[in-house]
Amino acid sequence: MRITNGSIMNNYLYNLNNNLENMQKYQNQLSTGKEISRPSDAPFLATRAMNLHTSLDRNDQYLKNIEDSIGWVEMTDSTLGDMTDILQRVRELTVYGANGTLADGDMEAIAMEVGQNIEALAQIGNSNYDGRYVLAGQETTSPPFSVSGNMLSYSGDAGLLEREISENVSMSVNVSGNRILEGGTESLQDTLKNIMDRLESGQVGDLSSDSLARLDGHIENILSLRAEMGAKCNRLESAKSKNEAETLNMTELLSKAEDIDVAEKVMEFSMMQSVYQSSLATGARILQPSLLDYLR
Amino acid sequence: MSGIFQTFNVAKLGMLAQQNAVNVASHNIANANTEGFSRQRVNLETTQPFTYAGIGQFGTGVEVESITRTRDNFLDAQIRLENAMNGRYEASGTALEQVEMIFLEPSDTGLNSALDEFWNSWQELSKTPENSNAKTMVAQNALSLTDMANHMDGQLEALESDLTDLQASRVCDANVLIGQINDMNDQICRVKLKGLEPNDLMDRRDLLADKLSAIVDIETSLDEYGSMQISNRETGKILLDANPKEAAEVEMSVVKNASYDETAGEWTLTIVYRGDITGQDKTVTVGGASGDFQKGDVIFTDSLEDWEDGAVAVTKPLLEEGELAGNSLGIEKTEEYRNHLDSLMNGIALGVNAIHEETGQAFFTISGTESEFTAGNIRVNENIMDDVNLVQAGQAAGGPAGDGSRALAIAGLRNGRFDIENMEADIAGYVSGDMYIPSNDSGTSFDNFYKDLISTIGIDSQSAIRGAENQDALLLQLNQRKDSISGVSIDEEVASLIQYQTAYQANARVMETLSLMLDTLINGLGA
């Protein structure tokens, strides 16, 4: 083949430009730390990275949901615990009042303390989490419990608060107040009112034969609600650790998909650099001379 | 027997021939770096011999028979074909590269993350529906989503017009090149008629044809006077008649705007006549049977030089190669991506509205008079932007403050699979009490629908870039071959320079010898 000065020059420039383009590619990857900067670099990798980004982002949101839910469930649980304590105290007072040996004045004092405890029950029932009443069903903005004339009343609803904790998995995180009150054949507020009345009127027999058993039933009910909250809490905790494990996995996958291996890239870059430099050196040698240089 | 004076003539012809050859070598060296120049060669030939009875024939010297250029016409055709393919890949690659820059994925600032944030804000609202902050977040994130979609759509539209303008200017370039080749044809014919080879003019004409071939796929042929005829390869239509006085079969123009009248069954096209942006646009009407037109299309018409507005025969050539085809492809693809984006935004708007509107106002509204949502016309309802409490979070209007089930249902849309291009059908299955649009098993999620778009763009762009790279390498090879035939080698020219110089000197020596012989004859004999 006949080679001309022009073809040497063109060929040389084409290759030099290719080398420079490769240098730029590596330089870009090294300075961004990413394997790809646009979809056409590697369409499959680009959508995979986008997918992982989205999944990570969703997982972050689910983690926030789970943590909020755990807070809510724990708050509910401790509220129910406090309520149990109060009912236990009411039970002690009822047992005390039922033994039939107390003076009227003592019975009144006990009745007063039970009354105080009913107030306390309402107060605890109005506990809030982040400004929202936890036992109010969906009526989270107004206090659900109130007391008038020793009668506890509930103004919330029976609504459930649903939280999505992973894709297409949602659970309710609340216990509405009506489930606390309606724990047996007689409602909690009636049982408490009856205890008050019976203490005040000295119906000792009814206290021991009827009220105690009913009160026990309500305590049992709250305990089972606590057990439910405990189970929910466990479920949330395991969802959380699953979520965190997934995030860890996906972060690793994402890193594999889009991050460069710095050591490898630096190696490739310096190889490219020496190729580029030697092509420059070769150019200096082959482009200059012609027959003219040797005709004297 | 030949006389001394005749031999004088032989030496004189020799010197003249060598001198001419040196002139050609010097022309070659002078044009070593001239684009499109092909090396010229002097063809020397013996002059008519002289017959001397009884002895035989005496040579009478040398003459320049012709000066020819070394050129492989087959290679030229091949290079033009590959030029056209290269033009297509490069033009479409440039367009798609710009599309990629508009979408800017994968990144933390693209539409993908705006979508993520939009859905997440509904999740947050579902947890704290009492809180107007959460509603503000929903409204603001929706606004940044629609803003981004509007902006992207605007950029894509601008890209389409840019490409249409580019298309017009390339058609203009092509028409100018065709005009220049016509001028060349005229000059070349005149020289050819005298029986000479217009080497430099033919080089310049070939260079013009090479440039034209990158814009539009052409086939060239030469008539008996060496005049070049150019036709479009795909359609066979003649773009330049070999006769410089004859008009071409078709004229190339670019559609700037196309609208179709259903009742009349007629297209009205505003065309940039011959791609001349500075000239007056023409409006033509075309029957519906001529095909579908859109802006950026290249069209062939009869000459419209002295023509008034009205109906005219227009054909839309199916250009496959060349920059014009690449630009058309770029416009077509951009339009396709825009439609995809429109479907996505339409799907999201219809889905969110179906759930949201049941207890409140439409969440997304259309700006303007169109009936379907597009990426360009989607807006967040202004009433909602003014009063975020219009964002519906609960199952019932005015229901409990802590009920976030409707917000959760809207957030759940991202998990659903729908036939997004035909979202109306899926919306029809909406279960109002459950606030639930049944998933369509043959459908896809919004997230994936968008990712499909990005991967399509990536693949289209990648194949254009790779195609251009391959064509570059191929063209380099072909140009090497062309160069090896037509290129000027300085070494070679210098060598022939010395060769001719030596021959010139030798001829001069012959003359000197003859002069000495004459001296001997005249002065020596007379003494």
Boltz contact constraints between the chains, C-beta under 6 A:
constraints:
  - contact:
      token1: [A, 1]
      token2: [B, 484]
      max_distance: 6.0
  - contact:
      token1: [A, 2]
      token2: [B, 484]
      max_distance: 6.0
  - contact:
      token1: [A, 4]
      token2: [B, 483]
      max_distance: 6.0
  - contact:
      token1: [A, 4]
      token2: [B, 487]
      max_distance: 6.0
  - contact:
      token1: [A, 4]
      token2: [B, 489]
      max_distance: 6.0
  - contact:
      token1: [A, 5]
      token2: [B, 490]
      max_distance: 6.0
  - contact:
      token1: [A, 6]
      token2: [B, 483]
      max_distance: 6.0
  - contact:
      token1: [A, 6]
      token2: [B, 487]
      max_distance: 6.0
  - contact:
      token1: [A, 7]
      token2: [B, 480]
      max_distance: 6.0
  - contact:
      token1: [A, 7]
      token2: [B, 483]
      max_distance: 6.0
  - contact:
      token1: [A, 7]
      token2: [B, 487]
      max_distance: 6.0
  - contact:
      token1: [A, 14]
      token2: [B, 476]
      max_distance: 6.0
  - contact:
      token1: [A, 38]
      token2: [B, 100]
      max_distance: 6.0
  - contact:
      token1: [A, 39]
      token2: [B, 100]
      max_distance: 6.0
  - contact:
      token1: [A, 39]
      token2: [B, 454]
      max_distance: 6.0
  - contact:
      token1: [A, 39]
      token2: [B, 457]
      max_distance: 6.0
  - contact:
      token1: [A, 39]
      token2: [B, 458]
      max_distance: 6.0
  - contact:
      token1: [A, 40]
      token2: [B, 458]
      max_distance: 6.0
  - contact:
      token1: [A, 40]
      token2: [B, 461]
      max_distance: 6.0
  - contact:
      token1: [A, 40]
      token2: [B, 462]
      max_distance: 6.0
  - contact:
      token1: [A, 40]
      token2: [B, 465]
      max_distance: 6.0
  - contact:
      token1: [A, 43]
      token2: [B, 455]
      max_distance: 6.0
  - contact:
      token1: [A, 43]
      token2: [B, 458]
      max_distance: 6.0
  - contact:
      token1: [A, 43]
      token2: [B, 459]
      max_distance: 6.0
  - contact:
      token1: [A, 43]
      token2: [B, 462]
      max_distance: 6.0
  - contact:
      token1: [A, 46]
      token2: [B, 106]
      max_distance: 6.0
  - contact:
      token1: [A, 46]
      token2: [B, 458]
      max_distance: 6.0
  - contact:
      token1: [A, 47]
      token2: [B, 451]
      max_distance: 6.0
  - contact:
      token1: [A, 47]
      token2: [B, 454]
      max_distance: 6.0
  - contact:
      token1: [A, 47]
      token2: [B, 455]
      max_distance: 6.0
  - contact:
      token1: [A, 49]
      token2: [B, 106]
      max_distance: 6.0
  - contact:
      token1: [A, 50]
      token2: [B, 106]
      max_distance: 6.0
  - contact:
      token1: [A, 50]
      token2: [B, 112]
      max_distance: 6.0
  - contact:
      token1: [A, 50]
      token2: [B, 451]
      max_distance: 6.0
  - contact:
      token1: [A, 54]
      token2: [B, 116]
      max_distance: 6.0
  - contact:
      token1: [A, 54]
      token2: [B, 447]
      max_distance: 6.0
  - contact:
      token1: [A, 57]
      token2: [B, 116]
      max_distance: 6.0
  - contact:
      token1: [A, 61]
      token2: [B, 120]
      max_distance: 6.0
  - contact:
      token1: [A, 61]
      token2: [B, 123]
      max_distance: 6.0
  - contact:
      token1: [A, 68]
      token2: [B, 127]
      max_distance: 6.0
  - contact:
      token1: [A, 138]
      token2: [B, 400]
      max_distance: 6.0
  - contact:
      token1: [A, 138]
      token2: [B, 402]
      max_distance: 6.0
  - contact:
      token1: [A, 138]
      token2: [B, 403]
      max_distance: 6.0
  - contact:
      token1: [A, 139]
      token2: [B, 400]
      max_distance: 6.0
  - contact:
      token1: [A, 140]
      token2: [B, 130]
      max_distance: 6.0
  - contact:
      token1: [A, 140]
      token2: [B, 401]
      max_distance: 6.0
  - contact:
      token1: [A, 140]
      token2: [B, 402]
      max_distance: 6.0
  - contact:
      token1: [A, 141]
      token2: [B, 130]
      max_distance: 6.0
  - contact:
      token1: [A, 141]
      token2: [B, 401]
      max_distance: 6.0
  - contact:
      token1: [A, 157]
      token2: [B, 400]
      max_distance: 6.0
  - contact:
      token1: [A, 159]
      token2: [B, 400]
      max_distance: 6.0
  - contact:
      token1: [A, 159]
      token2: [B, 403]
      max_distance: 6.0
  - contact:
      token1: [A, 162]
      token2: [B, 405]
      max_distance: 6.0
  - contact:
      token1: [A, 162]
      token2: [B, 408]
      max_distance: 6.0
  - contact:
      token1: [A, 167]
      token2: [B, 415]
      max_distance: 6.0
  - contact:
      token1: [A, 168]
      token2: [B, 415]
      max_distance: 6.0
  - contact:
      token1: [A, 290]
      token2: [B, 490]
      max_distance: 6.0
  - contact:
      token1: [A, 290]
      token2: [B, 491]
      max_distance: 6.0
  - contact:
      token1: [A, 291]
      token2: [B, 491]
      max_distance: 6.0
  - contact:
      token1: [A, 291]
      token2: [B, 494]
      max_distance: 6.0
  - contact:
      token1: [A, 292]
      token2: [B, 494]
      max_distance: 6.0
